[in-house]
């Protein structure tokens, strides 16, 4: 046989003996990953084999799992992998895309990334930033319809940035494109209250006047509407659990506003309505969550004159009539000694606060008006276990949960406590380890160990799933609430974003959202570190669906890392599953003893 044919057969994957295996679990072939300088790739080979990735030998776990962290380059990139088992050699190339696929304009001088570039609504008096990217050294303007163009200012775009992630450092290399950012500002006046087109002008060289020939001009038709101050635009929240944000698609400001709340809308951008909550206090809500009310609907306003504290199921209720359903914000004191409830668009006129029940959950209530249209109720308490706020017609109700009743010796702190255990994922696999072990299976096995241990100590346990039945993410805390759980624990196993070195960032971690859940997270985290002897990946405030459940202490546990071959192998064993379960149960017990 020709030696060249022999070489080709030697290199082709299909030419090796069937028992030789080389599987890449992540990233998938041709997957696009963020623009990073280095990233991980992992999978498995036949146990006993050796592996090289990009000419560097990679340790292989005894069950065949492997993990590499390799340098990559922007654009199309290929990993080169060679596996050797005895006298068998298997070679494979694995293509990926690092960073966005570059789309070059026909003319390199054309500007791009216009902002705003789609439908937006602004109010009279709003000052708005307009911008686009174009080659440095030019000049830019924007204008509306036939108005005189507004000059824009050139700002540099950094050639390279080093970005920090919460789970580790990511090195991102941004090529120097020679582009600059052109920005300009405009404040809308009452004369601007019509639908307007926005046009952008770019010249490749600095010129003193726009009377010279235009190199590039782009007009976007009818994307800007300027609303007059009157009549105001009013809407009503229609979603089940509406979230009002700090900016379009940015951080959470007001959590879980119930349907029916009225809001004053002052603008729209990036598919979010801008809301005037009170004075200079603004917020943003997705346009899909709002129904616009007929023109002439007045700006919603409310007033509070009388507050009551009453006994309720498993706790107490603080309630008062507002006269309208209006947005609210609840803030816990850092030491968990009380709550601060702000209602927006509301004026205080309180002469009476009636305590129909004495409870350590509400030792003292005080009201104040920190600014116009913001009514504040401050509640002092011995402790916070959990709470839920809602409206009954126009009556605002804050339900405060009491802690489970102490059982004491010999029953133990877990006796009669209702604990919801959530094995993360199900219809989706979650993270997948180098040998293909699925996170949803690891989570379920550990969760059943936790269930058995809790039940043996007298606790009542709700599993959000017993097998691989489909349960949506938002159904999980709802199930705990419907069951009146005292605690909610979600069990997971971890993975990392692209670009973070998994050899330096791995181990066990726990997440909470509300201050009253932090002591539970701390107790479980402490026990996990002691029981598993895994690295400490941290205790986190985490904005997650499970941890945002305010009715009871709620935490999410990441026991180990699926993508680390050694930790994946340990998660397959009864020993680590039991150690993780024991740590979770011990952490719950420690927490309940503190309370």
N, C-alpha and C positions, 0 to 999 in steps of 0.2 A: 504493500500500500504506500502511496506517496506520503513523504514525511510531512508535507504541508497539510494534508488531510488529517493525519494523525494529530497534529497540533490543534487544528480546528475542533476535532472531536474531543480532545482533551479539555478545551476551554468551554465548550458548550455545556449548559446545565443538563440537557437531556442525554449527554453522552456518558455520564458517570453512572456508577452502579446504583441501583434503586435504594439500597439501604442508607446511602449518604444523604443527610438532610441539612438544608440551610434555609431557615424561614425568617423573614423580617416581619415583625409585628407592627412596628412604628418607626418612621412614618410610612404611610402607604405610598405605592409607586406613583410618581408624578404629583405628589401632594404639594400644595403651596404652603410654605411656612413663613412666619414674619421675617423681616430683614434683620438677621442676627449674624454675628461673627462665627459662632459655633453652636452646635446643638447636639442632642442625643439621638441615637438610633439603637434599637434593641430587638432581640428575637431569640431564636434557639437553633442549635445545631445538634447533630447526633451526639449523645453523651460520649465523652472520651475524645471528641474531636478538638482540633485547634482552629483558631479563627484570627484572621487579620482584616482590619478595616482601614482602608487608605494607608496600607503598608505598616500599620501599627498592630502588634499582636494584642488581642483582647482576652482577658481572663474569661474562662468558660466555667460556669457552675457545674457541679457534678450531675445535675439533671439536664444539662444542655443549655440553660438560659445564659444569655450574655447581654451586656450593656456597654455602649461606647459613647464617648463625648468627643466629637471631632470638629475641627475647623471646617467652615463652609465659606463659599464665596457668593456674592449676589448674582441673581439670574439663574439660568438652568445650571444645575449642579448634579454630579454623579458620585455616589459612594461606590468604592471598589472593595468587594469582599472576596476573600479566599478562605475556604474551609478545607482542612486536611484531616482525614481519618485513615490511619494506617497508610496504605499506599494509594488511597483515593484522594483526589483533589477536585474541589468544586469551586468554580469561579462565577461571580455574579456582579453585574453593575445595577445600581439602584438609583434611578433619576428622581430628583425633586426640583421644585422651584423655590428659590430663596428670595423673599421679597416679592413685590408686585411685578406682574408682567409689564414691561415697559411698552407703552404705546406712544410712539413718536408722532407728533403732528407732521403734516406734509411740509410745513415751513417751521423751522426751529424757532423762528421769532414769534410764533403765535402765542398769545397768553393762554392761561388755563386756570382751572380751579376758581372760577368766579364765585363770589359770595356777596349778597344773596344770589342764588341761581334758580330758585323755584318760588312758588307762591308764598307770599309773606304779607302779614297785616301789621301795621304800626299805628300808633296813636299820635295825635298832635302833641308836639313837645318832646317826642322820642328822638334821641340822638343815636344814629345807627352807623355802624362801621361797614364800609364797602371795600372789597379787596380782590386781587387776583395775583397769580404768579406769572412772571415773564422773565426773559433774560435780563440780567443786571445791566445797569448803565443807561436804561431807557427812561421814558417818562410816561405817566398814566393819568387819565381823567375818567370821571364818570358823570353821567347827566341823566335827567328824567325828561322824557318827551322833548320839548324845545327849550328847556331851561339851560342857562349858561353852564358849561362844564365845571366841575369841582376838581381842583388839583389833588393828586394823590402823592403820597410820600413813599420813597423806596426804603425798605428795611432788608437787611441781609437774612438769608436762610442759612442756618448753621450747617457746615459741611459734615460734621460728625457729632453724635451725642452718645453719652454713656447713660443708660437708663437703669434705674433701680426698680426691681419688682419686690413685692412684699415677701415672696418666697425665695428670693435670692437675686444676685446681680445679673443683669443681662447686658451684654456688650452689643450694641447695634452700630453697624457701620453704614453711614449714609454717604453715598458718593457725592463729590462736589459737582453739581450740575451746572453751575454758573447762573442759576436762577435767583431771582429776588422776589420779595413780597411787596406789592404796591397796595397801600392803604389810604383811605380817605374817609371823612366823616361828614354827616349831614344831619341837621335838626329840622324836623318837619314842622311847618307852620300851618295855621288855619287855611291858607290859600292852597295847600297841597292835598286837600281832602277829595281826591279823585283817584281812579285807577291809573297807574302810571307804568310806563315801560322804563326799563333801566338799560342804559347803553354804556359800554366800557370802551375806552380808547387807549391804544398803546402805540408809542413811537420808539423805535429801536435806539435812537440817540436823543440826548437832551436838546430840546429846542425852546426858544423863548416864547413862541406863540403857537397856538393850534391852527393858525391860518395856513401853515405849511401842509403839504400833502399827508394824508392819514395813511400810516402803514397798516394798521389793523383796527377795525371797529366791529363790535358785536353787540346787538340789541336783543334783549329778552323781552318778549311781548307780554304785557298785562300780568306781571307777576307781583306787583306791589300795589296794595290798597292802603290808603291812609284814612283811618276812621276819625270823624270829628269827636270832640269830647262828649257832646250830647247829640242824640240820645245815647246812653251807654249800651253796651252789648252785655247781656246777661245769659248765662247758661246754667244747666243743671247736670250734675255728675250722674252718669248712667251705669258705670261699671259696678261690679260687686265689691271689689277692694281697690278703690282708686288711690293712686299715689301721686302726691304733688311734689315736684322736684325743685331743686335749687336753680336749675337751668335746663334747657332742652336736652333730654337724654342724659342728664347728670345726676348728682347725688339726691338721695331721698330727703325731703324736708318734712312733709306731713304724711304719716303712714295711714294706710287703710281707711280712707274717708268713705263712709257708706253711701249708697246711691241716694239721690234726692237732694244732696247738698247743692245750694245755689252759689254761683261764683260770678264775679265781675271780670269780664274778659277785656283786656286792653290791647291785645295784639296776638300775632301768630308768627312763628318761624320754626323751620325744621320739623314740621308736623306736630308742634306743641303750641297750645294756647298759653299766652302770658296772662296771669291773673293778678289783679290788685287785691291783696288780702286785707290790708289796712295801711293807710298812709303810704310810706315808702316800702312796706313789706310786700314782696312779690313772690310768685311761685309759677310753676309750669306743669301742665297736665296734657297728656296725649289727646289729640283732637278726636280720636275714636271713642274716648270716654266721656264726651260732652255732647249734650243736645242743646242747640241754640234756641232760646226762648223768643217769642215774638218781639219785634221792635216796640220800644216804649215800656218794656218791663222794667220796673224800678230796681236800682241797685239794692241787693238784699241787706237788711239791717235787723238787729235783734236787741233785746234788753233782758237783763236778769234782775229779779227783785226779791226772790225767795228761794232758799236752798234747804233741802232736807237730807238727813242721813237715816237710812232705814235698813232693817235686817233683810237679807236676801239669801238665796240658796248658796251654801258654802262660802258665805261672806257677807258683805254689806253693799248697799247701793247709795251713791251720792247723786242726787238728781235735781234738776231745775228746768223750768220752761224758758225757752229762748225766744219764742215767737216765730222762728224760722229755722230751717236746717242750714247751719253755717259751718265753715271749716274750723277744725280744732287741731291743737298740737299738745301732746302729753310728754313731759320731760321728767325723768327720774333724777332725784338728787344723787350725787356721786356716792354718798354714804348709805343710800337706800333707806333714808329716814323720811321719805315723803315724795309727793308728786307736785308738779306745777302744770296746771291745765290752762291753756290760752285758747280763747274763742275769738275768731276774727270777724269784724263787722258787728261787734256786740258792745253795748254800753252797760255798765254796772249801775244798778240802783237798788242795792241790797240793804234792807233794814233788818232782815230776820234770817237766821240760820238755825234750823231746828234739828236737834240730835234726838232722834227717836230710839236710838240704840247706842249703848256705850261699847266701843270697840277699839282695840289697839291699832286697827287699820286706819283710824281717823281720829286721832287725839284732839286735833285742832284744825279748823278750817278758817282761812282768812281770804278776803277778796281785795283786789286792787285794780286800778286802771292805769297800767304803765304808759299807755299812749292812747290817743283817740282811736276808737273802734277796736281796741284789744281789751277784752275782759279776762282777768287772770284770777284763778282760784288756786290757792296754795294749801296743800294738805300735809300736816305733820303726822307721822305714824311711827310705831315701834319697829315695823318691818314691812317690806313689800314682797308678797309671794307672787302675785300676778294680777292682771286687770284687763278689762275689755270695755271699750267705749262705743256707744251707739245712740241712735235717736229712736224714740217712740213718738211718732208724729213730730211735734216741735219740741218735745221734752228731751233734753240731753241726759243720758244715764251713764254713769261710770260704775261698773261692777268690779269690786275689789275682792279677789279670792283670798280666803283664809288658808293657812297652812294645814296640812293633814294633822289630825289629832294625835298627840304623842301616846304611844302604847306602853312604853316603859318595860322594865324587866318583869317577867321573863319573856314577854312577847317579842321584844326587840324593835328597833326603829322602823323596820320595813313592814311590820304587820299591818295589813289593811291599806297600805299606800297603793294608789292606782298609778301605775307607771306605763306609759306608752313607749314601746320600742319600735323604731323605724329602721328596718334593713334597707339601706339606700339602694336605688336603682331597681330594675326588674325587667321591663320590656326592653330597656337599653342595658347594655352590658356594664356600663361604667368604665373604669380603667381596665386594661388588659395587660397581664404580665408577659414577660419574655417567652414563656412556654405556652401562652394562650390561656392561662388561668384568668377567669373573669371575676371582676370585683363584685358583681351582684351575688355570686356564689359565696365568696369569702364573707361578705356582709351578712348574708343569711345564716351561715353556719355559726358565726360569732353571736348573732342576735339570738339564735335558739339556745345557745349556751347561757347567755345572759338571762333569758326567760326562765330556764330551768332553775338557775341559781336563785333568782328573785322569788319564784313561786315556792321554792323550798324554804324560804325565810318568811313566808306569809304574805308577800306582796301580791296584788292583783296585776296582771300584765295584759296589755293589749298589743298585739303585733299588727302593724299596718299591713303587712303581708306575711303569710305563713309559707308560701312557696314562691313561684314565679308568676303569680297573677298580676295583671296590669293595675297599677295604682299610680295616678298622676302625682306630680310633685305637690301641687296645691291641695290635693285631697288628703295628704298625710297629716298636716296639722289640723285639718278640719275633722278628721276621724278622731284625733286626740281630744278635740274640743267637744265633739258630740258625746264622747264617752266620759267627759268630765275628769280627764286625767289630772293627776297631781304633778307629774313630771313628764317631760318628753325628751327622749334620747335618740338621736339618729346616728347609725353606725355606718362608717365608710372606710375605704382604704384609698390611698392617695396616688396622685401622679403630678407631674410638673408641667408648666407651660414651656413651649419651645425656647431654647436659648439659655436655660438655667442649668447649671452643672449639677446633675443628680448625685454625684459622689460627694459633694459638699453640702447638699441640701436635701435631707431625707430624715425619716424617723417618724415619731408619733406626735400628734398635735390635737388640740381641742379648740372649738369655736363657740362664741356666744355673741349676742347682740345687745340685749338689755342689761343694765347693771345688776338687776336682781337675779340674772342667770350666771353672772361671773363666778360667784363662790362655788356653784356646782361644777362649772368648767374647770376651775382651779383644782378642786378635789379629785376629779377624774384624771386630769392631766398629771397630777402628782403621783397617783397610783399607777398609771400607765408607764411612766418612766421607771418606776421601781420594779414593776412586774416584768416588763418586756426587755429591759436593758437596751432598748433601741435609742438612737440619738434623739435629742430634743429638737423637734421641728417647730415648737413654739406654742404659746397660748395666744389666741387671736380674738379681737373683735371682728366679726364677720357678717357682712350684710347678705344673709342667705335666707331662703324661704322658710326653712325649718326654724332657724334661730330667731326670725322675726315674729314668732308666735308669742304674744305678750301675756296670755292668760296664766301661764305657769312657768317655772324655770325650764328653759329649753336650750339644749346644746347639741352640737354636731361633733362626733368623734372620728378622727382619722387615725386608725390603729397603726398602720404601717404603710409602706410604699410598694404598690404592685409592680412598678417598673424596675425595682432593684432585685436582681436575681436571687440574692440571699434572702431578702425579706419575702419575696413571692414564694420561695420554697418553704420558708417557715410558716407562712399563712396556710399552706396546704396541710399542716400537721395539727393533730389534736392538741398538742402541747401549747403552741402559740395561741390557738383559738381560745383555749381555756384560760390562759394567762391574761389575754385581752378582756375576756368576759369577767374574770375575777376582779381585774382592775376597775372595770366599769361599776360592778356591783359594790366593791369596797368604796369607790369614790362617792356613789350615791349614799351609802351608809354614813360615811364621814360627813357629808353635807347635811343629812337629816339629823344627825347628832348635834351639829352646830345650831340647828334651828329649834 
